[in-house]
Amino acid sequence: MKLGVTRELPLDVTTALHPYFDEIIVYEKGRPLTENELCEAVRGKDVLICQLTDLISEKVLSHATSLKHLCTFSTGIDHLDLAALKKRGIRISHTPGVLTEATANLSWALILNCARKIKPAETFLKEGRFKGFFPNLFLGLPLELSTLGIVGMGKIGEAVAARAQTFKMKKVLYVSKTSKNIVGATPVTFDELIRLSDVISIHCPLTPETRHLFNDLVFKRMKKNAILVNTARGAIIDEAALTSHLMSHPDFTVGLDVFENEPEVFPGLLSLPNALCVPHIGSASVWAREKMAEICIQDAMRFASGTKLKYEYLYD
């Protein structure tokens, strides 16, 4: 049985899986694989461990004549052509749950940085412009008097909502596709959420319905000094419209961990003082990333040994 791994993981895949596979190839190139490289990586493999940056398309799968099991080093599966995988009877494992706390913590790190204007304040200091205490210098948003809106109340959304109590936020509003009963949080419509929230944190999956959910029309309905944080998927925000809005609304602030066309960022966005951007590090705690690797390794072991997969994604 043959295994392909598209990137090096935080744990030693080769040593752990050597007893289960006749051949293991790690395709580490210091960057995500291209489509043609993915076509080569799946060729002749029984199992593939991939990343969320690997677009497993119909074209890629046309080269996967032996593939029976796909492990993705991610919770989300929007990079997978589910119809094409299902048609071929390829089973899927993913890594749900383990990145909840790390991602919620980063969401709050971005909220706090934006609320207290940490990025422009640091730039101000580094540029030698600080001349001593001044009462009106970098006045930030008082979270204890503010309303938090959460778009997508899954596990990460719930963890973000729970942390709002620590910062004594006035209200927590949310929108969710499924009925939820979240203590201390109120369900509202999307229109109510974007109009009433001082801080909005995005935690919904990327689907055809949520692609560019945040666009020019939505930005215009948000508060002029709102904070928008995205640790979900970049394409939920129209980056061109966002950049334009940030340029014309200097009191509007955004904290981004994900981007529409990763690793590319829309021109001009990174240089804006009211945009705080980090390189997709939502799950980047030692424990979370090692646990994600462990899940992929263990489900590959289970598949190779013919036992039940523990983290299998079940097709609709």
Backbone hydrogen bonds in HBPLUS format (Angstrom, degrees):
<---DONOR---> <-ACCEPTOR-->    atom                        ^
c    i                          cat <-CA-CA->   ^        H-A-AA   ^      H-
h    n   atom  resd res      DA  || num        DHA   H-A  angle D-A-AA Bond
n    s   type  num  typ     dist DA aas  dist angle  dist       angle   num
A0022-ASP N   A0001-MET O   2.81 MM  21  5.44 142.5  1.95 145.4 157.8     1
A0046-ASP N   A0002-LYS O   2.85 MM  44  5.30 152.7  1.93 131.7 140.2     2
A0047-VAL N   A0002-LYS O   3.16 MM  45  6.56 154.2  2.23 157.0 162.9     3
A0003-LEU N   A0023-GLU O   2.86 MM  20  6.18 163.4  1.89 157.9 163.4     4
A0025-ILE N   A0003-LEU O   3.06 MM  22  6.48 156.3  2.12 152.4 159.0     5
A0004-GLY N   A0047-VAL O   2.97 MM  43  6.42 154.6  2.03 149.9 157.8     6
A0049-ILE N   A0004-GLY O   2.83 MM  45  6.26 160.8  1.86 156.5 162.2     7
A0005-VAL N   A0025-ILE O   2.89 MM  20  6.20 149.3  1.99 161.2 161.1     8
A0027-TYR N   A0005-VAL O   2.74 MM  22  6.08 164.3  1.77 170.4 175.8     9
A0006-THR N   A0049-ILE O   3.00 MM  43  6.41 164.4  2.03 172.6 177.7    10
A0016-ALA N   A0012-ASP O   3.22 MM   4  6.32 165.9  2.24 147.7 152.1    11
A0017-LEU N   A0013-VAL O   2.91 MM   4  5.95 158.2  1.96 156.8 161.9    12
A0018-HIS N   A0014-THR O   2.96 MM   4  5.63 119.4  2.33 140.0 151.1    13
A0020-TYR N   A0017-LEU O   2.91 MM   3  5.34 150.9  1.99 115.7 125.1    14
A0021-PHE N   A0017-LEU O   3.23 MM   4  6.40 131.7  2.48 156.0 169.4    15
A0038-LEU N   A0034-THR O   2.87 MM   4  6.15 148.9  1.97 149.1 158.1    16
A0039-CYS N   A0035-GLU O   2.94 MM   4  6.25 149.5  2.03 146.0 154.5    17
A0040-GLU N   A0036-ASN O   3.16 MM   4  6.48 147.7  2.27 139.8 147.5    18
A0041-ALA N   A0037-GLU O   2.86 MM   4  6.10 149.3  1.96 142.1 151.6    19
A0042-VAL N   A0038-LEU O   3.03 MM   4  6.24 148.8  2.13 152.5 157.0    20
A0043-ARG N   A0040-GLU O   3.26 MM   3  5.23 139.5  2.44  96.1 107.3    21
A0045-LYS N   A0042-VAL O   3.16 MM   3  5.38 171.3  2.17 124.8 125.8    22
A0068-LYS N   A0046-ASP O   2.84 MM  22  5.38 172.6  1.84 138.6 139.0    23
A0069-HIS N   A0046-ASP O   3.20 MM  23  6.58 146.6  2.32 153.6 161.1    24
A0048-LEU N   A0069-HIS O   3.08 MM  21  6.61 149.0  2.18 150.4 159.9    25
A0071-CYS N   A0048-LEU O   2.80 MM  23  6.13 166.4  1.82 157.4 162.2    26
A0050-CYS N   A0071-CYS O   2.77 MM  21  6.22 156.1  1.82 161.7 169.6    27
A0073-PHE N   A0050-CYS O   2.81 MM  23  6.06 170.5  1.82 154.4 156.0    28
A0054-ASP N   A0051-GLN O   3.04 MM   3  5.31 163.0  2.07 109.8 115.1    29
A0056-ILE N   A0079-HIS O   3.00 MM  23  6.33 142.2  2.15 154.7 166.1    30
A0081-ASP N   A0056-ILE O   3.02 MM  25  6.05 146.7  2.13 162.7 161.4    31
A0061-LEU N   A0057-SER O   2.91 MM   4  6.15 166.6  1.93 153.1 157.0    32
A0062-SER N   A0058-GLU O   2.94 MM   4  6.10 129.4  2.21 140.6 153.2    33
A0062-SER N   A0059-LYS O   3.21 MM   3  5.20 135.7  2.41  94.8 106.9    34
A0063-HIS N   A0060-VAL O   3.05 MM   3  5.70 160.1  2.10 115.7 122.0    35
A0064-ALA N   A0061-LEU O   2.96 MM   3  4.78 152.9  2.04  99.1 107.9    36
A0091-ARG N   A0068-LYS O   3.03 MM  23  6.25 160.4  2.07 144.3 138.0    37
A0070-LEU N   A0091-ARG O   2.78 MM  21  6.13 157.8  1.83 157.4 164.7    38
A0093-SER N   A0070-LEU O   2.82 MM  23  6.25 152.9  1.89 154.5 158.3    39
A0072-THR N   A0093-SER O   2.88 MM  21  6.23 167.8  1.89 155.8 157.1    40
A0074-SER N   A0072-THR O   2.75 MM   2  5.41 138.5  1.92 105.1  91.6    41
A0095-THR N   A0074-SER O   2.85 MM  21  5.35 169.5  1.86 133.9 134.7    42
A0080-LEU N   A0077-ILE O   3.09 MM   3  5.54 164.2  2.12 117.3 120.2    43
A0085-LEU N   A0081-ASP O   2.98 MM   4  6.25 156.0  2.04 154.1 161.7    44
A0086-LYS N   A0082-LEU O   2.81 MM   4  5.90 164.7  1.83 151.0 155.6    45
A0087-LYS N   A0083-ALA O   2.96 MM   4  6.05 157.1  2.01 143.6 150.1    46
A0088-ARG N   A0084-ALA O   3.31 MM   4  6.45 142.0  2.47 133.8 142.2    47
A0088-ARG N   A0085-LEU O   3.16 MM   3  5.26 126.6  2.46  96.1 109.5    48
A0090-ILE N   A0085-LEU O   3.05 MM   5  5.31 165.3  2.07 152.6 149.9    49
A0089-GLY N   A0086-LYS O   2.97 MM   3  4.93 154.2  2.04 101.8 110.2    50
A0313-TYR N   A0092-ILE O   2.81 MM 221  5.42 157.3  1.87 135.1 142.6    51
A0094-HIS N   A0311-TYR O   3.08 MM 217  5.99 153.3  2.16 163.1 164.7    52
A0100-THR N   A0097-GLY O   3.27 MM   3  5.56 168.5  2.29 115.4 117.5    53
A0103-THR N   A0099-LEU O   3.01 MM   4  6.01 163.8  2.04 151.2 156.0    54
A0104-ALA N   A0100-THR O   2.95 MM   4  6.10 159.7  1.99 151.5 157.8    55
A0105-ASN N   A0101-GLU O   2.90 MM   4  6.03 154.8  1.96 146.7 153.7    56
A0106-LEU N   A0102-ALA O   3.03 MM   4  6.32 153.9  2.10 144.3 151.1    57
A0107-SER N   A0103-THR O   2.92 MM   4  6.17 157.2  1.97 148.4 154.9    58
A0108-TRP N   A0104-ALA O   3.09 MM   4  6.38 156.8  2.14 146.1 151.4    59
A0109-ALA N   A0105-ASN O   2.87 MM   4  6.16 145.6  1.99 143.3 154.1    60
A0110-LEU N   A0106-LEU O   2.91 MM   4  6.19 157.1  1.97 156.1 160.2    61
A0111-ILE N   A0107-SER O   2.94 MM   4  6.23 156.4  2.00 144.6 151.8    62
A0112-LEU N   A0108-TRP O   2.87 MM   4  5.98 171.0  1.88 152.0 153.9    63
A0113-ASN N   A0109-ALA O   2.98 MM   4  6.08 157.8  2.03 142.0 148.7    64
A0114-CYS N   A0110-LEU O   2.92 MM   4  6.06 161.1  1.96 150.1 155.0    65
A0115-ALA N   A0111-ILE O   2.80 MM   4  5.95 165.1  1.82 154.2 159.2    66
A0116-ARG N   A0112-LEU O   3.00 MM   4  6.04 156.5  2.06 146.9 151.8    67
A0118-ILE N   A0113-ASN O   2.99 MM   5  5.08 160.4  2.02 147.9 152.2    68
A0117-LYS N   A0114-CYS O   3.23 MM   3  5.00 163.3  2.26 100.4 105.0    69
A0141-LEU N   A0115-ALA O   2.91 MM  26  4.93 139.0  2.08 133.3 141.4    70
A0121-ALA N   A0117-LYS O   3.07 MM   4  6.07 151.6  2.16 146.7 155.6    71
A0122-GLU N   A0118-ILE O   2.88 MM   4  6.02 156.9  1.93 152.5 157.7    72
A0123-THR N   A0119-LYS O   3.07 MM   4  6.31 164.9  2.09 155.4 159.5    73
A0124-PHE N   A0120-PRO O   2.92 MM   4  6.02 158.4  1.96 144.5 150.3    74
A0125-LEU N   A0121-ALA O   3.08 MM   4  6.32 153.2  2.16 144.3 150.5    75
A0126-LYS N   A0122-GLU O   2.89 MM   4  6.15 167.0  1.91 156.6 159.9    76
A0127-GLU N   A0123-THR O   2.95 MM   4  6.07 145.4  2.08 148.9 157.6    77
A0129-ARG N   A0124-PHE O   3.20 MM   5  5.65 157.4  2.25 174.2 169.1    78
A0128-GLY N   A0125-LEU O   3.02 MM   3  5.37 160.7  2.06 112.9 117.1    79
A0137-LEU N   A0134-PHE O   3.12 MM   3  5.49 160.7  2.15 129.3 127.2    80
A0145-LEU N   A0142-PRO O   3.02 MM   3  5.60 160.8  2.06 116.4 122.7    81
A0146-SER N   A0143-LEU O   3.01 MM   3  4.84 165.9  2.03 109.9 111.9    82
A0170-LYS N   A0146-SER O   2.88 MM  24  5.35 124.9  2.19 143.2 156.2    83
A0198-ASP N   A0147-THR O   2.87 MM  51  5.25 149.1  1.97 133.6 143.4    84
A0199-VAL N   A0147-THR O   3.08 MM  52  6.39 158.2  2.13 161.3 162.6    85
A0148-LEU N   A0171-LYS O   2.90 MM  23  6.19 167.8  1.91 152.4 151.3    86
A0173-LEU N   A0148-LEU O   2.74 MM  25  6.12 165.2  1.76 163.8 169.0    87
A0149-GLY N   A0199-VAL O   2.68 MM  50  6.03 161.2  1.71 161.2 168.1    88
A0201-SER N   A0149-GLY O   2.87 MM  52  6.32 157.2  1.92 164.4 171.7    89
A0150-ILE N   A0173-LEU O   2.88 MM  23  6.25 152.9  1.95 139.9 147.5    90
A0175-VAL N   A0150-ILE O   3.05 MM  25  6.56 149.8  2.15 163.6 169.1    91
A0151-VAL N   A0201-SER O   3.03 MM  50  6.31 165.0  2.05 153.3 157.8    92
A0203-HIS N   A0151-VAL O   2.73 MM  52  5.67 161.8  1.76 158.4 158.1    93
A0152-GLY N   A0175-VAL O   2.98 MM  23  5.88 158.3  2.03 158.5 161.6    94
A0158-GLU N   A0154-GLY O   2.90 MM   4  6.09 158.2  1.94 152.7 158.7    95
A0159-ALA N   A0155-LYS O   3.01 MM   4  6.24 152.1  2.09 141.7 149.2    96
A0160-VAL N   A0156-ILE O   2.91 MM   4  6.20 151.9  1.99 152.2 160.1    97
A0161-ALA N   A0157-GLY O   2.91 MM   4  6.16 157.6  1.96 148.1 154.5    98
A0162-ALA N   A0158-GLU O   2.92 MM   4  6.16 154.7  1.99 148.4 154.8    99
A0163-ARG N   A0159-ALA O   3.26 MM   4  6.46 150.0  2.36 138.8 145.4   100
A0164-ALA N   A0161-ALA O   3.08 MM   3  5.21 138.7  2.26  99.5 111.4   101
A0165-GLN N   A0162-ALA O   3.35 MM   3  5.93 150.5  2.44 109.8 115.9   102
A0166-THR N   A0163-ARG O   3.03 MM   3  5.38 131.5  2.27 105.7 117.6   103
A0167-PHE N   A0164-ALA O   3.17 MM   3  5.31 126.9  2.46  97.3 110.0   104
A0169-MET N   A0164-ALA O   3.27 MM   5  5.76 174.3  2.27 150.7 151.7   105
A0168-LYS N   A0165-GLN O   3.07 MM   3  4.84 160.3  2.11 100.8 105.7   106
A0186-THR N   A0172-VAL O   2.86 MM  14  6.31 157.7  1.91 151.8 157.8   107
A0174-TYR N   A0186-THR O   2.99 MM  12  6.20 140.2  2.15 150.7 148.6   108
A0188-VAL N   A0174-TYR O   2.96 MM  14  5.99 155.1  2.02 159.7 161.6   109
A0185-ALA N   A0182-ILE O   3.12 MM   3  5.46 157.4  2.17 136.3 133.1   110
A0193-LEU N   A0189-THR O   2.96 MM   4  6.23 160.8  2.00 152.1 157.6   111
A0194-ILE N   A0190-PHE O   3.04 MM   4  6.32 166.6  2.06 158.2 159.4   112
A0195-ARG N   A0191-ASP O   3.20 MM   4  6.28 145.9  2.32 141.4 150.3   113
A0196-LEU N   A0192-GLU O   2.94 MM   4  5.94 153.5  2.01 153.9 160.2   114
A0197-SER N   A0193-LEU O   3.05 MM   4  5.70 148.3  2.15 149.2 153.5   115
A0227-ILE N   A0198-ASP O   2.87 MM  29  6.30 150.7  1.96 149.0 158.8   116
A0200-ILE N   A0227-ILE O   2.79 MM  27  6.20 157.1  1.84 158.5 166.3   117
A0229-VAL N   A0200-ILE O   2.79 MM  29  6.14 161.6  1.83 165.4 171.0   118
A0202-ILE N   A0229-VAL O   2.90 MM  27  6.23 160.6  1.94 155.7 161.3   119
A0210-THR N   A0207-THR O   3.08 MM   3  5.18 128.0  2.36 100.3 113.6   120
A0211-ARG N   A0207-THR O   2.97 MM   4  6.05 130.6  2.22 156.2 167.4   121
A0213-LEU N   A0210-THR O   2.97 MM   3  4.80 141.3  2.12 131.8 120.8   122
A0212-HIS N   A0235-ALA O   2.79 MM  23  5.98 160.2  1.83 145.6 152.3   123
A0213-LEU N   A0236-ILE O   2.97 MM  23  5.45 109.5  2.48 123.0 138.1   124
A0214-PHE N   A0236-ILE O   3.04 MM  22  6.33 176.3  2.04 165.0 166.2   125
A0238-ASP N   A0214-PHE O   2.94 MM  24  6.16 168.6  1.95 172.1 168.3   126
A0218-VAL N   A0215-ASN O   3.04 MM   3  5.29 117.8  2.45 103.2 118.3   127
A0219-PHE N   A0215-ASN O   2.89 MM   4  6.17 167.7  1.91 165.0 168.7   128
A0220-LYS N   A0216-ASP O   3.12 MM   4  6.29 153.9  2.19 146.5 152.6   129
A0221-ARG N   A0218-VAL O   2.92 MM   3  5.19 139.3  2.09 105.3 117.4   130
A0222-MET N   A0219-PHE O   3.19 MM   3  5.20 149.5  2.29  99.5 108.6   131
A0226-ALA N   A0223-LYS O   3.16 MM   3  5.06 157.6  2.21 113.8 111.1   132
A0253-THR N   A0226-ALA O   2.99 MM  27  6.40 168.7  2.00 161.3 165.0   133
A0228-LEU N   A0253-THR O   2.91 MM  25  6.39 154.0  1.98 150.4 158.3   134
A0255-GLY N   A0228-LEU O   2.82 MM  27  6.27 155.2  1.88 152.0 157.8   135
A0230-ASN N   A0255-GLY O   2.97 MM  25  6.48 155.1  2.03 162.5 168.9   136
A0257-ASP N   A0230-ASN O   3.02 MM  27  6.20 161.3  2.06 173.3 167.9   137
A0236-ILE N   A0233-ARG O   3.25 MM   3  5.97 166.6  2.26 120.9 124.4   138
A0237-ILE N   A0234-GLY O   3.07 MM   3  6.03 168.2  2.09 127.4 130.4   139
A0242-LEU N   A0238-ASP O   2.88 MM   4  6.11 155.9  1.94 153.3 161.5   140
A0243-THR N   A0239-GLU O   2.90 MM   4  6.00 165.8  1.92 148.1 151.1   141
A0244-SER N   A0240-ALA O   3.13 MM   4  6.34 163.5  2.16 148.3 152.6   142
A0245-HIS N   A0241-ALA O   2.96 MM   4  6.14 155.6  2.02 145.3 152.4   143
A0246-LEU N   A0242-LEU O   2.85 MM   4  6.11 160.3  1.89 157.7 162.8   144
A0247-MET N   A0243-THR O   3.08 MM   4  6.26 153.2  2.16 146.2 152.9   145
A0248-SER N   A0244-SER O   3.19 MM   4  6.44 146.6  2.31 143.5 151.6   146
A0249-HIS N   A0245-HIS O   2.85 MM   4  5.84 121.8  2.20 143.1 158.5   147
A0252-PHE N   A0249-HIS O   3.02 MM   3  5.52 161.5  2.05 119.2 125.2   148
A0254-VAL N   A0274-ASN O   3.03 MM  20  6.46 155.2  2.09 152.0 159.7   149
A0276-LEU N   A0254-VAL O   2.87 MM  22  6.17 174.6  1.87 161.9 163.0   150
A0256-LEU N   A0276-LEU O   2.84 MM  20  6.28 156.9  1.89 158.4 166.3   151
A0278-VAL N   A0256-LEU O   2.90 MM  22  6.32 159.7  1.94 165.1 171.8   152
A0280-HIS N   A0257-ASP O   2.81 MM  23  4.69 126.8  2.09 133.0 147.2   153
A0264-GLU N   A0261-ASN O   2.83 MM   3  5.39 129.7  2.08 140.1 133.0   154
A0269-LEU N   A0266-PHE O   3.11 MM   3  5.80 164.9  2.13 142.0 146.5   155
A0272-LEU N   A0269-LEU O   3.25 MM   3  5.63 162.7  2.28 112.1 117.3   156
A0275-ALA N   A0272-LEU O   3.25 MM   3  5.44 153.8  2.32 116.2 114.4   157
A0280-HIS N   A0278-VAL O   3.08 MM   2  6.14 133.2  2.31 109.8  96.3   158
A0284-ALA N   A0281-ILE O   2.93 MM   3  4.86 162.2  1.96 111.9 116.2   159
A0285-SER N   A0283-SER O   2.82 MM   2  5.86 141.4  1.97 104.5  94.3   160
A0289-ARG N   A0285-SER O   3.04 MM   4  6.16 178.2  2.04 165.5 165.3   161
A0290-GLU N   A0286-VAL O   3.04 MM   4  6.05 160.0  2.08 147.7 154.0   162
A0291-LYS N   A0287-TRP O   2.83 MM   4  5.92 153.3  1.91 149.5 157.6   163
A0292-MET N   A0288-ALA O   2.91 MM   4  6.14 152.2  1.99 148.3 155.9   164
A0293-ALA N   A0289-ARG O   3.05 MM   4  6.30 157.1  2.10 144.0 149.7   165
A0294-GLU N   A0290-GLU O   2.86 MM   4  6.09 154.2  1.93 144.6 152.4   166
A0295-ILE N   A0291-LYS O   2.94 MM   4  6.18 153.8  2.01 148.0 153.9   167
A0296-CYS N   A0292-MET O   3.14 MM   4  6.44 164.1  2.16 149.0 152.4   168
A0297-ILE N   A0293-ALA O   2.93 MM   4  6.15 165.6  1.95 154.5 158.6   169
A0298-GLN N   A0294-GLU O   2.83 MM   4  5.95 165.8  1.85 151.5 155.9   170
A0299-ASP N   A0295-ILE O   2.92 MM   4  6.06 161.4  1.96 152.6 157.3   171
A0300-ALA N   A0296-CYS O   3.01 MM   4  6.12 147.6  2.12 142.1 151.1   172
A0301-MET N   A0297-ILE O   2.93 MM   4  6.22 150.4  2.01 145.7 154.3   173
A0302-ARG N   A0298-GLN O   2.88 MM   4  6.16 157.6  1.93 145.2 151.3   174
A0303-PHE N   A0299-ASP O   2.93 MM   4  6.08 158.6  1.97 142.5 147.9   175
A0304-ALA N   A0300-ALA O   2.98 MM   4  6.13 166.1  1.99 147.5 151.6   176
A0305-SER N   A0301-MET O   2.91 MM   4  6.09 145.2  2.04 148.9 158.5   177
A0306-GLY N   A0302-ARG O   2.95 MM   4  5.96 107.2  2.50 136.8 152.8   178
A0307-THR N   A0302-ARG O   2.85 MM   5  4.92 151.8  1.93 148.7 149.1   179
A0306-GLY N   A0303-PHE O   3.14 MM   3  5.10 156.7  2.19 101.0 108.2   180
